[in-house]
Amino acid sequence: MLGETFHRWKSELNTRYIQKGRTPFADYGDITPAQWEEFVRQKTIEEAIALSQKHTELAKSNIYKVRLGTGGY
């Protein structure tokens, strides 16, 4: 459950801040500039962008959008 929450938080950082060209220092004071630079570098390399595009297209082609919570079925 912790892993899912951490993944969701990183995804939120990417969509709210990196893709919009903002920084999260006002909202998340514990993130250091060095940590932020490393995270931005990881999310903006060619491989990460290509993988994101691939998964976006795959999600768009899925006609059965199943959303399971932590409890499963």
C-alpha positions as CSV (number, residue, x, y, z in Angstrom):
1,M,0.0,0.0,0.0
2,L,2.9,2.3,0.7
3,G,4.3,1.7,-2.7
4,E,1.0,2.5,-4.4
5,T,0.8,5.8,-2.4
6,F,4.3,6.8,-3.3
7,H,3.7,6.0,-7.0
8,R,0.6,8.1,-6.9
9,W,2.4,11.0,-5.2
10,K,5.2,10.9,-7.8
11,S,2.7,10.9,-10.6
12,E,1.0,13.9,-9.0
13,L,4.3,15.8,-8.8
14,N,4.9,15.1,-12.4
15,T,1.5,16.3,-13.6
16,R,1.1,19.3,-11.3
17,Y,4.6,20.6,-11.4
18,I,6.9,19.2,-14.1
19,Q,4.5,19.3,-16.9
20,K,3.4,22.8,-16.0
21,G,6.9,24.1,-15.4
22,R,6.4,24.9,-11.7
23,T,8.3,23.9,-8.6
24,P,6.7,22.3,-5.5
25,F,8.8,24.1,-2.8
26,A,5.9,26.2,-1.5
27,D,3.6,23.1,-1.1
28,Y,6.3,20.5,-0.1
29,G,8.9,22.2,2.0
30,D,10.8,19.0,2.7
31,I,11.9,18.5,-1.0
32,T,15.4,19.9,-1.5
33,P,16.4,21.6,-4.8
34,A,18.9,18.8,-5.4
35,Q,16.2,16.2,-5.0
36,W,13.9,18.1,-7.3
37,E,16.5,18.5,-10.0
38,E,17.1,14.7,-9.9
39,F,13.4,14.0,-10.1
40,V,12.9,16.4,-13.0
41,R,15.9,14.8,-14.8
42,Q,14.4,11.4,-14.4
43,K,11.0,12.4,-15.7
44,T,12.2,14.5,-18.7
45,I,14.7,12.1,-20.3
46,E,13.7,10.6,-23.7
47,E,13.1,7.1,-22.4
48,A,10.7,8.3,-19.7
49,I,8.7,10.5,-22.1
50,A,8.5,7.7,-24.6
51,L,7.3,5.2,-22.0
52,S,4.7,7.7,-20.7
53,Q,3.4,8.2,-24.3
54,K,3.2,4.4,-24.8
55,H,1.2,3.9,-21.6
56,T,-1.0,6.8,-22.4
57,E,-1.9,5.3,-25.8
58,L,-2.4,1.9,-24.2
59,A,-4.8,3.3,-21.6
60,K,-6.8,5.2,-24.3
61,S,-7.2,1.9,-26.3
62,N,-8.6,0.1,-23.3
63,I,-12.4,-0.1,-23.6
64,Y,-12.9,-1.8,-20.2
65,K,-11.7,0.6,-17.6
66,V,-11.5,-1.5,-14.4
67,R,-10.7,0.4,-11.3
68,L,-9.9,-1.9,-8.3
69,G,-9.0,-0.5,-4.9
70,T,-6.7,-2.0,-2.4
71,G,-9.3,-4.5,-1.4
72,G,-9.4,-6.2,-4.8
73,Y,-12.7,-7.4,-6.1
